Amino acid sequence: MSNTNTPPDRLSNDARSKFHDAALLERGVGIRFNGSERTNVEEYCISEGWIRVQAGRSLDRRGMPMTLKLRGTVEAWFQDSETQDATPAD
């Protein structure tokens, strides 16, 4: 990845996924979906334009939360870089 302030195209909270990266998740990733900021995103893909969110309290047969795939415009950013940008440079 050339720019360390740009999140990957796809990222997942699920440790079993090949798109999971704990180091990136520790930085905090902000997601804006169709113009509104979301805090309940389990997985996202910017290029394909979708996010996965929990479907209430439902669990699948493995005890993992059931998710819904929502399609739309996805924007992602690192929340730690947001705070660095907000500090005044004197």
CNS distance restraints for C-alpha pairs under 8 A (distance, minus, plus):
assign (resid   1 and name CA) (resid   8 and name CA) 7.90 0.50 0.50
assign (resid   5 and name CA) (resid  77 and name CA) 7.41 0.50 0.50
assign (resid   5 and name CA) (resid  78 and name CA) 6.46 0.50 0.50
assign (resid   5 and name CA) (resid  81 and name CA) 6.50 0.50 0.50
assign (resid   6 and name CA) (resid  76 and name CA) 7.94 0.50 0.50
assign (resid   6 and name CA) (resid  77 and name CA) 6.32 0.50 0.50
assign (resid   6 and name CA) (resid  78 and name CA) 7.02 0.50 0.50
assign (resid   7 and name CA) (resid  24 and name CA) 7.78 0.50 0.50
assign (resid   7 and name CA) (resid  29 and name CA) 7.46 0.50 0.50
assign (resid   7 and name CA) (resid  76 and name CA) 6.44 0.50 0.50
assign (resid   7 and name CA) (resid  77 and name CA) 5.92 0.50 0.50
assign (resid   7 and name CA) (resid  78 and name CA) 6.47 0.50 0.50
assign (resid   9 and name CA) (resid  44 and name CA) 7.95 0.50 0.50
assign (resid   9 and name CA) (resid  45 and name CA) 5.65 0.50 0.50
assign (resid   9 and name CA) (resid  46 and name CA) 5.29 0.50 0.50
assign (resid   9 and name CA) (resid  47 and name CA) 6.43 0.50 0.50
assign (resid  10 and name CA) (resid  19 and name CA) 6.49 0.50 0.50
assign (resid  10 and name CA) (resid  43 and name CA) 7.38 0.50 0.50
assign (resid  10 and name CA) (resid  44 and name CA) 5.54 0.50 0.50
assign (resid  10 and name CA) (resid  45 and name CA) 4.34 0.50 0.50
assign (resid  10 and name CA) (resid  46 and name CA) 6.50 0.50 0.50
assign (resid  11 and name CA) (resid  19 and name CA) 5.12 0.50 0.50
assign (resid  11 and name CA) (resid  20 and name CA) 5.84 0.50 0.50
assign (resid  11 and name CA) (resid  21 and name CA) 7.22 0.50 0.50
assign (resid  11 and name CA) (resid  43 and name CA) 5.68 0.50 0.50
assign (resid  11 and name CA) (resid  44 and name CA) 5.78 0.50 0.50
assign (resid  11 and name CA) (resid  45 and name CA) 6.95 0.50 0.50
assign (resid  12 and name CA) (resid  17 and name CA) 6.72 0.50 0.50
assign (resid  12 and name CA) (resid  19 and name CA) 5.44 0.50 0.50
assign (resid  12 and name CA) (resid  20 and name CA) 4.80 0.50 0.50
assign (resid  12 and name CA) (resid  21 and name CA) 7.52 0.50 0.50
assign (resid  12 and name CA) (resid  42 and name CA) 6.03 0.50 0.50
assign (resid  12 and name CA) (resid  43 and name CA) 4.19 0.50 0.50
assign (resid  12 and name CA) (resid  44 and name CA) 6.70 0.50 0.50
assign (resid  13 and name CA) (resid  20 and name CA) 6.00 0.50 0.50
assign (resid  13 and name CA) (resid  25 and name CA) 7.60 0.50 0.50
assign (resid  13 and name CA) (resid  42 and name CA) 5.43 0.50 0.50
assign (resid  13 and name CA) (resid  43 and name CA) 6.19 0.50 0.50
assign (resid  14 and name CA) (resid  20 and name CA) 6.21 0.50 0.50
assign (resid  14 and name CA) (resid  42 and name CA) 7.43 0.50 0.50
assign (resid  14 and name CA) (resid  43 and name CA) 7.99 0.50 0.50
assign (resid  15 and name CA) (resid  20 and name CA) 5.61 0.50 0.50
assign (resid  15 and name CA) (resid  21 and name CA) 7.93 0.50 0.50
assign (resid  16 and name CA) (resid  20 and name CA) 7.31 0.50 0.50
assign (resid  21 and name CA) (resid  25 and name CA) 6.38 0.50 0.50
assign (resid  22 and name CA) (resid  26 and name CA) 6.16 0.50 0.50
assign (resid  23 and name CA) (resid  27 and name CA) 6.87 0.50 0.50
assign (resid  24 and name CA) (resid  28 and name CA) 7.07 0.50 0.50
assign (resid  24 and name CA) (resid  29 and name CA) 7.69 0.50 0.50
assign (resid  25 and name CA) (resid  29 and name CA) 6.37 0.50 0.50
assign (resid  27 and name CA) (resid  78 and name CA) 6.43 0.50 0.50
assign (resid  27 and name CA) (resid  79 and name CA) 6.70 0.50 0.50
assign (resid  27 and name CA) (resid  80 and name CA) 5.86 0.50 0.50
assign (resid  28 and name CA) (resid  78 and name CA) 5.72 0.50 0.50
assign (resid  28 and name CA) (resid  79 and name CA) 5.18 0.50 0.50
assign (resid  28 and name CA) (resid  80 and name CA) 6.56 0.50 0.50
assign (resid  29 and name CA) (resid  76 and name CA) 6.62 0.50 0.50
assign (resid  29 and name CA) (resid  77 and name CA) 5.62 0.50 0.50
assign (resid  29 and name CA) (resid  78 and name CA) 4.57 0.50 0.50
assign (resid  29 and name CA) (resid  79 and name CA) 5.60 0.50 0.50
assign (resid  30 and name CA) (resid  37 and name CA) 7.48 0.50 0.50
assign (resid  30 and name CA) (resid  38 and name CA) 7.56 0.50 0.50
assign (resid  30 and name CA) (resid  39 and name CA) 7.46 0.50 0.50
assign (resid  30 and name CA) (resid  76 and name CA) 5.57 0.50 0.50
assign (resid  30 and name CA) (resid  77 and name CA) 5.23 0.50 0.50
assign (resid  30 and name CA) (resid  78 and name CA) 6.01 0.50 0.50
assign (resid  30 and name CA) (resid  79 and name CA) 5.89 0.50 0.50
assign (resid  31 and name CA) (resid  37 and name CA) 5.81 0.50 0.50
assign (resid  31 and name CA) (resid  38 and name CA) 5.63 0.50 0.50
assign (resid  31 and name CA) (resid  39 and name CA) 7.14 0.50 0.50
assign (resid  31 and name CA) (resid  41 and name CA) 7.59 0.50 0.50
assign (resid  31 and name CA) (resid  74 and name CA) 7.01 0.50 0.50
assign (resid  31 and name CA) (resid  75 and name CA) 5.74 0.50 0.50
assign (resid  31 and name CA) (resid  76 and name CA) 4.68 0.50 0.50
assign (resid  31 and name CA) (resid  77 and name CA) 6.79 0.50 0.50
assign (resid  32 and name CA) (resid  36 and name CA) 5.25 0.50 0.50
assign (resid  32 and name CA) (resid  37 and name CA) 4.20 0.50 0.50
assign (resid  32 and name CA) (resid  38 and name CA) 5.85 0.50 0.50
assign (resid  32 and name CA) (resid  74 and name CA) 5.91 0.50 0.50
assign (resid  32 and name CA) (resid  75 and name CA) 5.06 0.50 0.50
assign (resid  32 and name CA) (resid  76 and name CA) 6.44 0.50 0.50
assign (resid  33 and name CA) (resid  37 and name CA) 6.24 0.50 0.50
assign (resid  33 and name CA) (resid  38 and name CA) 6.62 0.50 0.50
assign (resid  33 and name CA) (resid  51 and name CA) 7.90 0.50 0.50
assign (resid  33 and name CA) (resid  72 and name CA) 6.71 0.50 0.50
assign (resid  33 and name CA) (resid  73 and name CA) 5.64 0.50 0.50
assign (resid  33 and name CA) (resid  74 and name CA) 4.81 0.50 0.50
assign (resid  33 and name CA) (resid  75 and name CA) 6.52 0.50 0.50
assign (resid  34 and name CA) (resid  72 and name CA) 5.83 0.50 0.50
assign (resid  34 and name CA) (resid  73 and name CA) 4.96 0.50 0.50
assign (resid  34 and name CA) (resid  74 and name CA) 6.62 0.50 0.50
assign (resid  35 and name CA) (resid  73 and name CA) 7.65 0.50 0.50
assign (resid  40 and name CA) (resid  53 and name CA) 6.06 0.50 0.50
assign (resid  40 and name CA) (resid  54 and name CA) 7.29 0.50 0.50
assign (resid  41 and name CA) (resid  51 and name CA) 6.49 0.50 0.50
assign (resid  41 and name CA) (resid  52 and name CA) 5.85 0.50 0.50
assign (resid  41 and name CA) (resid  53 and name CA) 4.93 0.50 0.50
assign (resid  41 and name CA) (resid  54 and name CA) 7.62 0.50 0.50
assign (resid  42 and name CA) (resid  51 and name CA) 7.43 0.50 0.50
assign (resid  42 and name CA) (resid  52 and name CA) 5.41 0.50 0.50
assign (resid  42 and name CA) (resid  53 and name CA) 5.42 0.50 0.50
assign (resid  42 and name CA) (resid  54 and name CA) 7.11 0.50 0.50
assign (resid  43 and name CA) (resid  51 and name CA) 5.70 0.50 0.50
assign (resid  43 and name CA) (resid  52 and name CA) 5.10 0.50 0.50
assign (resid  43 and name CA) (resid  53 and name CA) 7.38 0.50 0.50
assign (resid  44 and name CA) (resid  49 and name CA) 7.95 0.50 0.50
assign (resid  44 and name CA) (resid  50 and name CA) 5.89 0.50 0.50
assign (resid  44 and name CA) (resid  51 and name CA) 4.22 0.50 0.50
assign (resid  44 and name CA) (resid  52 and name CA) 6.24 0.50 0.50
assign (resid  44 and name CA) (resid  74 and name CA) 7.74 0.50 0.50
assign (resid  45 and name CA) (resid  49 and name CA) 5.88 0.50 0.50
assign (resid  45 and name CA) (resid  50 and name CA) 5.57 0.50 0.50
assign (resid  45 and name CA) (resid  51 and name CA) 6.41 0.50 0.50
assign (resid  45 and name CA) (resid  74 and name CA) 7.41 0.50 0.50
assign (resid  46 and name CA) (resid  50 and name CA) 6.80 0.50 0.50
assign (resid  46 and name CA) (resid  73 and name CA) 7.62 0.50 0.50
assign (resid  46 and name CA) (resid  74 and name CA) 5.32 0.50 0.50
assign (resid  46 and name CA) (resid  75 and name CA) 6.67 0.50 0.50
assign (resid  46 and name CA) (resid  76 and name CA) 7.74 0.50 0.50
assign (resid  49 and name CA) (resid  71 and name CA) 5.70 0.50 0.50
assign (resid  49 and name CA) (resid  72 and name CA) 5.28 0.50 0.50
assign (resid  49 and name CA) (resid  73 and name CA) 5.50 0.50 0.50
assign (resid  49 and name CA) (resid  74 and name CA) 5.70 0.50 0.50
assign (resid  50 and name CA) (resid  69 and name CA) 6.45 0.50 0.50
assign (resid  50 and name CA) (resid  70 and name CA) 5.43 0.50 0.50
assign (resid  50 and name CA) (resid  71 and name CA) 4.29 0.50 0.50
assign (resid  50 and name CA) (resid  72 and name CA) 5.83 0.50 0.50
assign (resid  50 and name CA) (resid  73 and name CA) 7.32 0.50 0.50
assign (resid  50 and name CA) (resid  74 and name CA) 6.68 0.50 0.50
assign (resid  51 and name CA) (resid  69 and name CA) 5.68 0.50 0.50
assign (resid  51 and name CA) (resid  70 and name CA) 5.42 0.50 0.50
assign (resid  51 and name CA) (resid  71 and name CA) 6.66 0.50 0.50
assign (resid  51 and name CA) (resid  74 and name CA) 7.54 0.50 0.50
assign (resid  52 and name CA) (resid  67 and name CA) 5.88 0.50 0.50
assign (resid  52 and name CA) (resid  68 and name CA) 5.38 0.50 0.50
assign (resid  52 and name CA) (resid  69 and name CA) 4.54 0.50 0.50
assign (resid  52 and name CA) (resid  70 and name CA) 6.29 0.50 0.50
assign (resid  53 and name CA) (resid  67 and name CA) 5.21 0.50 0.50
assign (resid  53 and name CA) (resid  68 and name CA) 5.44 0.50 0.50
assign (resid  53 and name CA) (resid  69 and name CA) 6.76 0.50 0.50
assign (resid  53 and name CA) (resid  70 and name CA) 7.75 0.50 0.50
assign (resid  54 and name CA) (resid  65 and name CA) 6.20 0.50 0.50
assign (resid  54 and name CA) (resid  66 and name CA) 5.81 0.50 0.50
assign (resid  54 and name CA) (resid  67 and name CA) 4.36 0.50 0.50
assign (resid  54 and name CA) (resid  68 and name CA) 6.34 0.50 0.50
assign (resid  55 and name CA) (resid  65 and name CA) 7.29 0.50 0.50
assign (resid  55 and name CA) (resid  66 and name CA) 5.51 0.50 0.50
assign (resid  55 and name CA) (resid  67 and name CA) 5.02 0.50 0.50
assign (resid  55 and name CA) (resid  68 and name CA) 5.98 0.50 0.50
assign (resid  56 and name CA) (resid  66 and name CA) 7.90 0.50 0.50
assign (resid  57 and name CA) (resid  65 and name CA) 6.94 0.50 0.50
assign (resid  57 and name CA) (resid  66 and name CA) 7.87 0.50 0.50
assign (resid  58 and name CA) (resid  65 and name CA) 5.94 0.50 0.50
assign (resid  58 and name CA) (resid  66 and name CA) 5.66 0.50 0.50
assign (resid  59 and name CA) (resid  63 and name CA) 5.29 0.50 0.50
assign (resid  59 and name CA) (resid  64 and name CA) 5.28 0.50 0.50
assign (resid  59 and name CA) (resid  65 and name CA) 4.41 0.50 0.50
assign (resid  59 and name CA) (resid  66 and name CA) 5.23 0.50 0.50
assign (resid  60 and name CA) (resid  64 and name CA) 5.48 0.50 0.50
assign (resid  60 and name CA) (resid  65 and name CA) 6.18 0.50 0.50
assign (resid  60 and name CA) (resid  66 and name CA) 5.71 0.50 0.50
assign (resid  77 and name CA) (resid  81 and name CA) 7.99 0.50 0.50
assign (resid  77 and name CA) (resid  82 and name CA) 7.96 0.50 0.50
assign (resid  78 and name CA) (resid  82 and name CA) 6.68 0.50 0.50
assign (resid  79 and name CA) (resid  83 and name CA) 6.70 0.50 0.50
assign (resid  80 and name CA) (resid  84 and name CA) 6.56 0.50 0.50
assign (resid  81 and name CA) (resid  85 and name CA) 6.21 0.50 0.50
assign (resid  82 and name CA) (resid  86 and name CA) 6.40 0.50 0.50
assign (resid  83 and name CA) (resid  87 and name CA) 6.58 0.50 0.50
